[in-house]
Every structure is written in structure tokens, then in C-alpha cells.
Amino acid sequence: MGKVLQIRVICQTWNVDLVEKMWPKVAGLAFSVPTKFAKCGVLELIQGLAEGLAYLDWSVERQERMGPKIKHLEELKRNLERALGDWQVQEANRLTEQIEIALDELEDNFIA
């Protein structure tokens, strides 16, 4: 890196409208959590789910069935952030695929 220029490895949702199209039930739940999001991408979706699980009075059935999957998503998000920070682009790419698979599974096992 130069003295003025920086190189950053980031992960961002390129089209936030796709989040609700891909995972409508999960997105509705995540974005109903009273948290201020600057944008509503995949990483914010995971944050909203984690905060909802931790702080909202969700049904026991939702906590038991969706809770472990949400915690797994939190772990994947942390690992993604770590891989990006360590410039491990291939690992970060692998983790983005795992996150999307985990969100698909959560959508399929949604508890209202």
C-alpha cells in the first residue's frame, strides 16, 4: 500500500433488492428487528437475525428451530470478516457461498 492509497478487500451486497427476493420470509423477519441499517444487504440481514434472536421475544419453536441456524450464520459472517481482513479472497468467496446456502436452508425452515 502507498502512503495515501489503500487497498481494501470487501464484501458487499451488489443489489439489495435481491435479498428480499431470495429470502423473503427471513428478510422480513430480520428487517423487522428495530435496528438502524444504512443498507439492507446480506450481512445486515444476518445482524438483524442475530439481534432478533438475542433480544426479541420469539416463540420457543422459532428459537429452537431457527436459533442454531442463525448462530451458524453469525459464525460464518465472523469468519468472512476475518478472511477479508487477512486478504484471504478465496476463503472469503467460499464463505459467501456457505452463507447463501445457510440462508436458503433458513428460508426453507422458517417458523412464523
N, C-alpha and C positions, 0 to 999 in steps of 0.2 A: 504494500500500500504506500501511496505517496503521503506527503505531509498534509496535503489538502484533500486529495481524492481518497475515497474509501470504497472498498469492495464489500458488498453485503450479499449473503445468501439468505433469501427469504422464501416464505411460502405464503401465498395468499389466494383467496377465492377469486378467480378471474371474472366470474359472473354471479353475483349474489342472488339473482333471481333463480338460478339453478338449485340453490339449497332447498327452497320450498317445493320445487318441482320434484326433486329427487327423494326427499324425505318429508313429505307434507305433515304427517302426524307428529313426528319428532321435532320438526322445526316449530310447529305451532306450540308445542309444549315448552320448548327451550326459550322461545322468544316471548312467552307469556310471563316468564320469570322477571320480576321488577329489577332489572339491571340495565344500566345505560350502555348501549353499544354504539360505537361510532359507525360501525357497519355490521352487517349480519351474515358473515361468512361461516365457513365450516368450523374454524377454531372458536369463534364466538358461540356457535351452536353448542359445541362441547362444553364451553364455560357455562352457558346458561343451564344446560342439563345438570352439570355438577353442582351448581349453586341451588338449583331447584331440589335436587336430592338431599343436599345438606341442610337447607333452611326452610323448605316448604313442607306443609302437612300433606304429603302424598299418601295415598292408600297403602296399606300394608302389602297388598298384592303387587302394586306398582313398584314399591321399594324392593320387594323380594325378587321380582322377575326382571325389572329393568335396572335395578341398582348395580349389580355386578357388571353388567354390560357398560353402564355409564362410567363406572370406576375404571374399567379396562380402557375406555376411550380417553379418560383423563391421563392414564399411564402412557398410551400411545402419543397423545399430544405433548406430554413432557419429553418423551423420547425424541419426537420430531424436533422440538425446540432445541434439545441438546445436540442432535445431529446437525442442525443448521448452524448452531453456534460453533461447532467443531469442523465446519466445512465438509461434512460427510454427505455429499449430494446424493450419492447412490443409496445410502441408508435412508436419507430423508425421503427420497422417492418411494422406496419400499414401504416406508411408514405411511405415506399418504394413501397408498393403495390399501393398506391394512385398515386405516381409519375409515375409508369409504365402504369397505366390506363390513366393518363393525357397525356402521350406521345403517347399512342395508338390513343387517340382522336385527338391529334395534327397531327399525321401522316395521319389520315383519312380526316382531314380538311386542308391539305396542300395547300398553294397558291404559285405557282411558280413565 
